[in-house]
């Protein structure tokens, strides 16, 4: 019995992918041992352009975030809670981007963009784990800014090394448990012959749509657990900035208000990029689901946001700019010797 996947054939590449998926399933419901990633809808003449673009963005992300980590580790002037959280955020962004972009780059050049069940579930685990961890780290950084502005005299006591470590370790544990919970329920579902994922990586929502059985429990888990993991840190960030705002407004001079609030500018920019794209994917009504919209939003928070974070935190932060200059001057002196 022939297998047919209903896809909009806008160009030859999509039609080739259709024929490939049909051939893989002919005469055997389990001929394919994984999923087919439809990826980005690009024509053959655009492949090189998209490959080069995303490769450059990936390299900028890796170099930029690695430089931030190196600067923070090597400069004692940056040994503070704010930069401790920033180093962890940069490390998470490196892992986050590496989870999806290298596979996407390989699939752009590949004629058979498949991924095994193990590979798909592994990618989903790390993706969910890292996106939740990013979310918690942004909340920890908001807490840091709240203490620094609203309780500056107690900053060292409230954000001592032990508490800073807990603010990183606890999110690791929670994010891991949430990812394992989602995947343990997903692994119990049977999947039909239709195994084409209209995405460039294995995301939970598109994969769930391929299941043959009822997915109400999985969807409820996404809504309750996933929503809670995203919603609570987001509300915490909003409350932190509301309290920061009351302190800033009490500063008498306009220059003093700007100087006080300017320390939060980088973090607010990162929060806006991250949550803006997350809401666009996971918190719009299911009736308005669009694979193309999800791809664009996913590119924003898996590729663009990790790439922009180094620029946001280095260009808008005087301490980081000075530390980068000190590091580069040391390197230049070393090279001159």
C-alpha contacts under 8 A as a table, 3 or more apart, distances in Angstrom:
res1	aa1	res2	aa2	distance
1	X	26	X	6.43
1	X	27	X	5.67
2	X	22	X	7.07
2	X	25	X	7.18
2	X	26	X	5.15
2	X	27	X	6.75
3	X	22	X	5.36
3	X	25	X	5.94
3	X	26	X	6.15
3	X	193	X	7.28
3	X	194	X	7.98
4	X	18	X	7.96
4	X	22	X	5.89
4	X	194	X	7.96
5	X	18	X	6.66
5	X	21	X	7.62
5	X	22	X	7.25
5	X	194	X	6.47
5	X	196	X	7.67
7	X	14	X	7.89
7	X	18	X	7.41
8	X	14	X	7.81
9	X	12	X	7.37
9	X	14	X	5.59
9	X	15	X	5.56
10	X	14	X	6.81
10	X	15	X	7.88
11	X	14	X	5.74
11	X	15	X	6.60
11	X	43	X	6.38
12	X	15	X	5.06
12	X	16	X	6.08
12	X	43	X	7.29
12	X	44	X	7.97
13	X	16	X	5.08
13	X	17	X	6.27
13	X	42	X	7.69
13	X	43	X	6.24
13	X	44	X	6.68
14	X	17	X	5.00
14	X	18	X	6.21
14	X	38	X	7.88
14	X	41	X	7.54
15	X	18	X	4.96
15	X	19	X	6.29
16	X	19	X	5.13
16	X	20	X	6.13
17	X	20	X	4.96
17	X	21	X	6.18
17	X	38	X	7.64
17	X	111	X	7.74
17	X	112	X	7.49
18	X	21	X	5.24
18	X	22	X	6.13
19	X	22	X	5.04
19	X	23	X	6.09
20	X	23	X	5.20
20	X	24	X	6.24
20	X	112	X	7.48
21	X	24	X	5.19
21	X	25	X	6.56
21	X	36	X	7.43
21	X	196	X	7.74
22	X	25	X	5.45
22	X	26	X	6.31
23	X	26	X	5.38
24	X	31	X	5.98
24	X	32	X	5.99
25	X	28	X	5.52
25	X	29	X	5.90
25	X	30	X	7.08
25	X	31	X	5.45
25	X	32	X	6.58
25	X	193	X	7.19
26	X	29	X	7.54
26	X	31	X	7.80
28	X	31	X	5.22
29	X	32	X	7.90
29	X	192	X	7.94
29	X	193	X	5.83
30	X	33	X	6.72
30	X	193	X	7.27
32	X	35	X	7.49
33	X	116	X	5.99
33	X	117	X	6.73
34	X	114	X	6.85
34	X	115	X	5.58
34	X	116	X	3.99
34	X	117	X	4.64
34	X	120	X	7.77
34	X	195	X	7.39
35	X	114	X	5.64
35	X	115	X	5.36
35	X	116	X	6.21
35	X	117	X	6.86
35	X	120	X	7.65
35	X	195	X	4.98
35	X	196	X	5.97
35	X	197	X	6.82
36	X	112	X	7.90
36	X	113	X	5.86
36	X	114	X	4.36
36	X	115	X	6.30
36	X	195	X	6.07
36	X	196	X	4.68
36	X	197	X	5.96
37	X	107	X	7.97
37	X	113	X	5.67
37	X	114	X	5.86
37	X	115	X	7.13
37	X	196	X	6.03
37	X	197	X	4.98
37	X	198	X	6.38
37	X	199	X	6.04
37	X	200	X	5.87
37	X	201	X	6.72
37	X	202	X	7.78
38	X	41	X	7.61
38	X	113	X	7.29
38	X	196	X	6.45
38	X	197	X	5.77
38	X	198	X	4.87
38	X	199	X	5.69
38	X	200	X	6.42
39	X	104	X	7.16
39	X	107	X	7.31
39	X	108	X	7.56
39	X	197	X	7.96
39	X	198	X	6.39
39	X	199	X	4.84
39	X	200	X	3.74
39	X	201	X	7.25
40	X	108	X	7.81
40	X	199	X	6.98
40	X	200	X	6.14
40	X	295	X	7.63
42	X	46	X	5.96
42	X	47	X	6.45
43	X	46	X	5.26
43	X	47	X	6.45
44	X	47	X	5.28
45	X	48	X	7.14
46	X	49	X	5.28
46	X	50	X	6.28
47	X	50	X	5.31
47	X	51	X	5.91
47	X	108	X	6.39
47	X	109	X	7.22
48	X	51	X	5.05
48	X	52	X	6.00
49	X	52	X	5.29
49	X	53	X	6.10
50	X	53	X	5.00
50	X	54	X	6.10
51	X	54	X	5.47
51	X	55	X	5.94
51	X	105	X	6.02
51	X	108	X	6.65
51	X	109	X	7.82
52	X	55	X	5.10
52	X	56	X	6.07
53	X	56	X	5.31
53	X	57	X	6.30
54	X	57	X	4.94
54	X	58	X	6.00
54	X	101	X	7.61
54	X	105	X	7.34
55	X	58	X	5.08
55	X	59	X	6.19
55	X	105	X	7.16
56	X	59	X	5.13
56	X	60	X	6.12
57	X	60	X	5.11
57	X	61	X	6.13
57	X	303	X	7.14
57	X	304	X	7.62
57	X	307	X	6.60
58	X	61	X	5.05
58	X	62	X	6.23
58	X	97	X	7.27
58	X	101	X	7.05
58	X	303	X	7.14
58	X	307	X	7.33
59	X	62	X	5.10
59	X	63	X	6.04
60	X	63	X	5.22
60	X	64	X	5.72
60	X	307	X	6.34
61	X	64	X	5.25
61	X	65	X	5.96
61	X	94	X	6.97
61	X	97	X	7.91
61	X	306	X	6.13
61	X	307	X	4.27
61	X	308	X	7.67
61	X	310	X	7.74
62	X	65	X	5.56
62	X	66	X	5.89
62	X	94	X	5.91
62	X	307	X	7.96
63	X	66	X	5.17
63	X	67	X	5.97
64	X	67	X	5.17
64	X	68	X	6.40
64	X	307	X	7.35
64	X	310	X	5.40
64	X	311	X	7.64
65	X	68	X	5.08
65	X	69	X	6.38
65	X	90	X	4.99
65	X	91	X	6.96
65	X	93	X	7.43
65	X	94	X	6.70
65	X	307	X	7.93
65	X	309	X	7.81
65	X	310	X	5.72
66	X	69	X	5.16
66	X	70	X	6.12
66	X	90	X	7.21
66	X	91	X	7.51
66	X	94	X	7.83
67	X	70	X	5.00
67	X	71	X	5.99
68	X	71	X	5.15
68	X	72	X	6.15
68	X	87	X	6.72
68	X	90	X	7.07
68	X	310	X	6.81
68	X	314	X	7.98
69	X	72	X	5.25
69	X	73	X	6.13
69	X	87	X	5.06
69	X	90	X	6.77
69	X	91	X	7.37
70	X	73	X	5.23
70	X	74	X	6.01
71	X	74	X	5.26
71	X	75	X	5.93
71	X	320	X	7.90
71	X	323	X	6.43
71	X	324	X	6.28
71	X	327	X	6.78
72	X	75	X	5.52
72	X	76	X	7.60
72	X	78	X	5.64
72	X	79	X	7.12
72	X	83	X	6.63
72	X	84	X	7.73
72	X	87	X	6.85
72	X	323	X	7.96
73	X	76	X	7.45
73	X	78	X	7.89
73	X	79	X	7.84
74	X	327	X	7.83
75	X	78	X	5.74
75	X	79	X	7.36
75	X	323	X	6.52
75	X	327	X	7.86
76	X	79	X	5.28
77	X	80	X	7.95
77	X	323	X	7.85
78	X	83	X	6.07
78	X	319	X	7.65
78	X	320	X	7.99
78	X	323	X	7.94
79	X	83	X	6.69
79	X	84	X	7.02
80	X	83	X	5.61
80	X	84	X	6.18
81	X	84	X	4.89
81	X	85	X	6.22
81	X	144	X	7.10
81	X	159	X	6.76
81	X	160	X	7.99
81	X	161	X	7.76
81	X	164	X	6.58
82	X	85	X	5.40
82	X	86	X	6.27
82	X	141	X	6.45
82	X	144	X	6.25
82	X	145	X	7.82
83	X	86	X	4.68
83	X	87	X	5.99
84	X	87	X	5.27
84	X	88	X	6.46
85	X	88	X	5.10
85	X	89	X	6.13
85	X	137	X	6.71
85	X	140	X	7.30
85	X	141	X	6.37
85	X	168	X	7.78
86	X	89	X	4.92
86	X	90	X	6.15
86	X	141	X	7.75
87	X	90	X	5.12
87	X	91	X	6.23
88	X	91	X	5.06
88	X	92	X	6.12
88	X	137	X	7.72
88	X	168	X	7.98
89	X	92	X	5.04
89	X	93	X	6.12
89	X	134	X	6.47
89	X	137	X	6.40
89	X	138	X	7.86
90	X	93	X	5.02
90	X	94	X	6.27
90	X	306	X	7.82
90	X	309	X	7.86
90	X	310	X	7.71
91	X	94	X	5.18
91	X	95	X	6.47
92	X	95	X	5.20
92	X	96	X	5.86
92	X	130	X	6.43
92	X	133	X	7.46
92	X	134	X	6.66
93	X	96	X	4.79
93	X	97	X	6.03
93	X	130	X	7.97
93	X	134	X	7.60
93	X	306	X	5.27
94	X	97	X	5.49
94	X	98	X	6.20
94	X	306	X	7.41
95	X	98	X	5.05
95	X	99	X	6.20
95	X	130	X	7.52
96	X	99	X	5.36
96	X	100	X	7.32
96	X	126	X	7.61
96	X	127	X	6.51
96	X	130	X	5.77
96	X	131	X	7.24
96	X	302	X	6.85
97	X	100	X	5.76
97	X	101	X	5.82
97	X	302	X	5.74
97	X	303	X	6.19
97	X	306	X	7.05
98	X	101	X	5.67
98	X	102	X	6.16
99	X	102	X	7.32
99	X	103	X	7.73
99	X	123	X	6.28
99	X	126	X	6.77
99	X	127	X	6.47
100	X	103	X	5.70
100	X	104	X	6.25
100	X	123	X	7.46
100	X	127	X	7.85
100	X	200	X	7.85
100	X	201	X	6.08
100	X	302	X	7.49
101	X	104	X	4.92
101	X	105	X	6.10
101	X	303	X	7.44
102	X	105	X	5.09
102	X	106	X	6.25
103	X	106	X	5.09
103	X	107	X	6.15
103	X	201	X	7.68
104	X	107	X	5.06
104	X	108	X	6.22
104	X	200	X	5.88
104	X	201	X	7.06
105	X	108	X	5.25
105	X	109	X	6.80
106	X	109	X	5.48
106	X	110	X	6.07
107	X	110	X	4.72
107	X	111	X	7.52
107	X	112	X	7.52
107	X	113	X	4.98
108	X	113	X	7.91
110	X	113	X	5.78
115	X	119	X	5.96
115	X	120	X	6.01
116	X	119	X	4.95
116	X	120	X	5.92
117	X	120	X	5.06
117	X	121	X	6.08
118	X	121	X	5.26
118	X	122	X	5.97
119	X	122	X	5.07
119	X	123	X	6.05
120	X	123	X	5.14
120	X	124	X	6.18
120	X	201	X	7.96
120	X	202	X	5.57
121	X	124	X	4.99
121	X	125	X	6.08
121	X	183	X	7.17
121	X	202	X	7.51
122	X	125	X	5.08
122	X	126	X	6.39
123	X	126	X	5.40
123	X	127	X	5.95
123	X	201	X	7.73
123	X	202	X	6.45
124	X	127	X	5.00
124	X	128	X	6.00
124	X	183	X	7.98
124	X	202	X	5.77
124	X	203	X	5.95
124	X	204	X	6.78
125	X	128	X	5.45
125	X	129	X	5.99
125	X	179	X	5.53
125	X	180	X	7.07
125	X	183	X	7.08
126	X	129	X	4.97
126	X	130	X	5.88
126	X	179	X	7.86
127	X	130	X	5.35
127	X	131	X	6.07
127	X	203	X	7.89
128	X	131	X	5.28
128	X	132	X	6.14
128	X	175	X	7.59
128	X	179	X	5.74
129	X	132	X	5.44
129	X	133	X	6.15
129	X	172	X	7.94
129	X	175	X	5.00
129	X	176	X	5.62
129	X	178	X	7.48
129	X	179	X	5.62
130	X	133	X	4.85
130	X	134	X	6.00
130	X	175	X	7.47
131	X	134	X	5.09
131	X	135	X	6.27
132	X	135	X	4.98
132	X	136	X	6.37
132	X	171	X	7.92
132	X	175	X	5.57
132	X	229	X	6.95
132	X	230	X	7.12
133	X	136	X	5.15
133	X	137	X	6.14
133	X	171	X	5.92
133	X	172	X	6.34
133	X	175	X	5.96
134	X	137	X	5.17
134	X	138	X	6.26
135	X	138	X	5.36
135	X	139	X	6.55
135	X	230	X	6.67
135	X	233	X	6.79
135	X	234	X	7.83
136	X	139	X	5.02
136	X	140	X	6.24
136	X	171	X	6.01
136	X	233	X	6.13
137	X	140	X	4.90
137	X	141	X	6.16
137	X	167	X	7.91
137	X	168	X	7.10
137	X	171	X	7.70
138	X	141	X	5.07
138	X	142	X	6.26
138	X	233	X	7.95
138	X	237	X	7.87
138	X	267	X	7.64
138	X	271	X	6.92
139	X	142	X	4.99
139	X	143	X	6.29
139	X	233	X	5.35
139	X	234	X	6.98
139	X	236	X	6.61
139	X	237	X	5.57
140	X	143	X	5.01
140	X	144	X	6.26
140	X	167	X	6.47
141	X	144	X	4.90
141	X	145	X	6.35
141	X	267	X	7.46
142	X	145	X	5.12
142	X	146	X	6.16
142	X	237	X	5.64
142	X	240	X	6.39
142	X	241	X	7.51
142	X	267	X	7.46
143	X	146	X	4.97
143	X	147	X	6.22
143	X	237	X	7.48
143	X	240	X	6.55
144	X	147	X	5.33
144	X	148	X	6.12
144	X	159	X	7.57
145	X	148	X	5.03
145	X	149	X	6.12
145	X	263	X	7.78
145	X	264	X	6.74
146	X	149	X	5.42
146	X	150	X	5.63
146	X	151	X	7.44
146	X	240	X	5.72
146	X	241	X	7.11
146	X	243	X	7.38
146	X	244	X	5.95
147	X	150	X	5.33
147	X	151	X	4.87
147	X	152	X	6.18
147	X	154	X	7.60
147	X	155	X	5.86
147	X	158	X	7.65
148	X	151	X	5.84
148	X	152	X	4.70
148	X	155	X	5.86
149	X	152	X	5.72
149	X	244	X	6.62
149	X	247	X	7.50
149	X	260	X	7.29
150	X	243	X	7.61
150	X	244	X	6.40
150	X	247	X	6.48
151	X	154	X	5.56
151	X	155	X	6.28
152	X	155	X	5.06
153	X	156	X	7.68
154	X	157	X	5.34
154	X	158	X	5.94
155	X	158	X	5.33
155	X	159	X	5.86
156	X	159	X	5.37
156	X	160	X	5.63
157	X	160	X	5.40
158	X	163	X	7.49
159	X	162	X	7.90
159	X	163	X	5.76
159	X	164	X	5.93
160	X	163	X	5.47
160	X	164	X	6.25
161	X	164	X	5.08
161	X	165	X	6.12
162	X	165	X	5.16
162	X	166	X	6.32
163	X	166	X	5.00
163	X	167	X	6.19
164	X	167	X	5.06
164	X	168	X	6.62
165	X	168	X	5.28
165	X	169	X	6.03
166	X	169	X	4.99
166	X	170	X	5.66
167	X	170	X	5.91
167	X	171	X	6.78
168	X	171	X	5.63
168	X	172	X	6.55
169	X	172	X	5.11
169	X	173	X	6.45
170	X	173	X	5.16
170	X	174	X	6.22
171	X	174	X	5.06
171	X	175	X	5.80
172	X	175	X	5.30
172	X	176	X	6.08
173	X	176	X	5.21
173	X	177	X	6.26
174	X	177	X	5.17
174	X	178	X	6.20
175	X	178	X	5.20
175	X	179	X	6.22
176	X	179	X	5.24
176	X	180	X	6.18
177	X	180	X	5.16
177	X	181	X	6.05
178	X	181	X	5.10
178	X	182	X	6.30
178	X	225	X	7.44
178	X	226	X	7.71
179	X	182	X	5.29
179	X	183	X	6.25
180	X	183	X	5.20
180	X	184	X	5.90
181	X	184	X	5.25
181	X	185	X	6.52
182	X	185	X	5.56
182	X	186	X	6.19
182	X	218	X	7.33
182	X	221	X	7.41
182	X	222	X	7.84
183	X	186	X	4.81
183	X	187	X	5.87
184	X	187	X	5.33
184	X	188	X	6.92
185	X	188	X	5.52
185	X	189	X	7.29
185	X	218	X	6.79
186	X	189	X	5.57
186	X	208	X	7.56
186	X	218	X	7.14
187	X	190	X	8.00
189	X	211	X	6.29
189	X	212	X	7.43
189	X	213	X	6.58
190	X	211	X	5.87
190	X	212	X	5.80
190	X	213	X	6.58
191	X	194	X	7.72
191	X	195	X	7.57
191	X	210	X	6.14
191	X	211	X	4.54
191	X	212	X	5.31
191	X	213	X	7.95
192	X	195	X	7.00
192	X	210	X	6.79
192	X	211	X	6.37
192	X	212	X	5.51
194	X	210	X	6.56
195	X	210	X	6.40
196	X	210	X	7.98
197	X	200	X	7.95
197	X	202	X	7.43
197	X	206	X	6.16
197	X	207	X	6.57
197	X	210	X	7.90
198	X	206	X	7.02
198	X	291	X	6.28
199	X	202	X	7.12
199	X	203	X	7.70
199	X	206	X	7.38
199	X	291	X	7.06
199	X	295	X	6.32
200	X	295	X	7.41
202	X	206	X	7.43
202	X	207	X	6.71
203	X	206	X	5.88
203	X	207	X	6.31
204	X	207	X	5.35
204	X	208	X	6.08
205	X	208	X	5.22
205	X	209	X	6.52
206	X	209	X	5.26
206	X	210	X	7.08
207	X	210	X	5.44
207	X	211	X	7.20
208	X	211	X	5.47
208	X	215	X	7.07
211	X	214	X	7.67
211	X	215	X	7.47
214	X	217	X	7.92
215	X	218	X	5.18
215	X	219	X	6.14
216	X	219	X	5.06
216	X	220	X	5.98
217	X	220	X	5.00
217	X	221	X	6.07
218	X	221	X	5.00
218	X	222	X	6.27
219	X	222	X	5.05
219	X	223	X	6.21
220	X	223	X	5.01
220	X	224	X	5.97
221	X	224	X	5.21
221	X	225	X	5.36
221	X	226	X	6.74
222	X	225	X	5.71
222	X	226	X	4.64
222	X	227	X	6.54
223	X	226	X	5.69
223	X	227	X	5.09
223	X	228	X	7.82
224	X	227	X	5.25
224	X	228	X	5.89
225	X	228	X	5.10
225	X	229	X	6.16
226	X	229	X	5.20
226	X	230	X	6.32
227	X	230	X	5.25
227	X	231	X	5.59
228	X	231	X	4.94
228	X	232	X	5.71
229	X	232	X	6.02
229	X	233	X	6.97
230	X	233	X	6.02
230	X	234	X	6.28
231	X	234	X	5.08
231	X	235	X	6.05
232	X	235	X	5.18
232	X	236	X	6.07
233	X	236	X	4.85
233	X	237	X	6.15
234	X	237	X	5.07
234	X	238	X	6.32
235	X	238	X	4.97
235	X	239	X	6.10
236	X	239	X	5.16
236	X	240	X	6.04
237	X	240	X	5.06
237	X	241	X	6.24
238	X	241	X	5.25
238	X	242	X	6.11
239	X	242	X	4.94
239	X	243	X	6.26
240	X	243	X	5.28
240	X	244	X	6.14
241	X	244	X	4.70
241	X	245	X	5.84
242	X	245	X	5.00
242	X	246	X	6.51
243	X	246	X	5.25
243	X	247	X	6.61
244	X	247	X	5.23
244	X	248	X	6.18
245	X	248	X	5.00
245	X	249	X	6.07
246	X	249	X	5.22
246	X	250	X	6.42
247	X	250	X	5.21
247	X	251	X	6.86
248	X	251	X	5.43
248	X	257	X	5.35
248	X	260	X	6.54
248	X	261	X	6.61
249	X	252	X	7.66
249	X	257	X	6.76
251	X	254	X	7.70
251	X	256	X	6.23
251	X	257	X	5.65
252	X	256	X	7.11
252	X	257	X	7.47
253	X	256	X	5.09
253	X	257	X	6.28
254	X	257	X	5.03
254	X	258	X	6.21
255	X	258	X	5.17
255	X	259	X	6.10
256	X	259	X	5.09
256	X	260	X	6.08
257	X	260	X	5.26
257	X	261	X	6.14
258	X	261	X	5.26
258	X	262	X	5.71
259	X	262	X	5.23
259	X	263	X	7.20
260	X	263	X	6.27
261	X	264	X	5.57
261	X	265	X	7.02
262	X	265	X	5.19
263	X	266	X	7.23
263	X	317	X	7.73
264	X	267	X	5.43
264	X	268	X	6.12
265	X	268	X	5.20
265	X	269	X	6.24
265	X	316	X	7.45
266	X	269	X	5.24
266	X	270	X	6.39
266	X	312	X	5.51
266	X	313	X	5.44
266	X	316	X	6.18
266	X	317	X	7.50
267	X	270	X	5.15
267	X	271	X	6.11
267	X	313	X	7.65
268	X	271	X	5.03
268	X	272	X	6.09
269	X	272	X	5.20
269	X	273	X	6.37
269	X	312	X	7.18
270	X	273	X	5.28
270	X	274	X	6.16
270	X	305	X	7.34
270	X	309	X	6.37
270	X	312	X	7.27
271	X	274	X	5.19
271	X	275	X	5.96
272	X	275	X	5.59
272	X	276	X	5.62
273	X	276	X	5.42
273	X	277	X	6.48
273	X	300	X	7.74
273	X	301	X	7.24
273	X	305	X	6.20
274	X	277	X	5.76
274	X	278	X	6.30
274	X	301	X	5.80
274	X	305	X	6.52
275	X	278	X	4.88
275	X	279	X	5.99
276	X	279	X	5.53
276	X	280	X	6.46
277	X	280	X	4.97
277	X	281	X	6.57
277	X	297	X	5.11
277	X	298	X	7.02
277	X	300	X	6.19
277	X	301	X	5.98
278	X	281	X	5.36
278	X	282	X	6.14
278	X	283	X	7.62
278	X	297	X	7.26
278	X	298	X	7.82
278	X	301	X	7.15
279	X	282	X	5.51
279	X	283	X	4.95
279	X	284	X	6.81
280	X	283	X	6.45
280	X	284	X	6.33
280	X	294	X	7.38
280	X	297	X	6.21
281	X	284	X	6.73
281	X	293	X	7.70
281	X	294	X	5.43
281	X	297	X	6.23
281	X	298	X	7.24
284	X	288	X	6.90
284	X	289	X	7.64
285	X	288	X	5.52
285	X	289	X	7.06
286	X	289	X	5.23
289	X	293	X	7.85
289	X	294	X	7.85
290	X	293	X	5.18
290	X	294	X	6.17
291	X	294	X	5.10
291	X	295	X	6.23
292	X	295	X	5.08
292	X	296	X	6.38
293	X	296	X	5.23
293	X	297	X	6.21
294	X	297	X	5.12
294	X	298	X	5.84
295	X	298	X	5.02
295	X	299	X	6.09
296	X	299	X	5.19
296	X	300	X	6.42
297	X	300	X	5.03
297	X	301	X	6.68
298	X	301	X	5.43
298	X	302	X	5.78
298	X	303	X	7.84
299	X	302	X	5.23
299	X	303	X	5.20
299	X	304	X	6.42
300	X	303	X	5.78
300	X	304	X	4.77
300	X	305	X	5.98
301	X	304	X	5.94
301	X	305	X	5.00
301	X	306	X	7.11
302	X	305	X	6.55
302	X	306	X	6.69
303	X	306	X	5.89
303	X	307	X	6.30
304	X	307	X	5.14
304	X	308	X	6.08
305	X	308	X	5.08
305	X	309	X	6.12
306	X	309	X	5.41
306	X	310	X	7.63
307	X	310	X	6.65
307	X	311	X	7.75
308	X	311	X	5.33
308	X	312	X	6.08
309	X	312	X	4.96
309	X	313	X	6.07
310	X	313	X	5.35
310	X	314	X	5.85
311	X	314	X	5.22
311	X	315	X	5.50
311	X	316	X	7.83
312	X	315	X	5.74
312	X	316	X	5.94
313	X	316	X	5.66
313	X	317	X	5.80
313	X	320	X	7.45
314	X	317	X	5.26
314	X	318	X	7.59
314	X	320	X	5.33
314	X	321	X	5.82
315	X	318	X	7.57
315	X	320	X	7.88
315	X	321	X	6.75
317	X	320	X	5.38
317	X	321	X	6.33
318	X	321	X	5.08
318	X	322	X	6.15
319	X	322	X	5.19
319	X	323	X	6.10
320	X	323	X	4.98
320	X	324	X	6.07
321	X	324	X	5.13
321	X	325	X	6.24
322	X	325	X	5.11
322	X	326	X	6.18
323	X	326	X	5.02
323	X	327	X	6.14
324	X	327	X	5.07
324	X	328	X	6.09
325	X	328	X	5.11
325	X	329	X	6.00
326	X	329	X	5.13
326	X	330	X	6.23
327	X	330	X	5.15
327	X	331	X	6.28
328	X	331	X	4.99
328	X	332	X	6.10
329	X	332	X	5.04
329	X	333	X	6.16
330	X	333	X	5.15
330	X	334	X	6.15
331	X	334	X	5.04
331	X	335	X	6.12
332	X	335	X	5.06
332	X	336	X	6.11
333	X	336	X	5.08
333	X	337	X	6.44
334	X	337	X	5.32
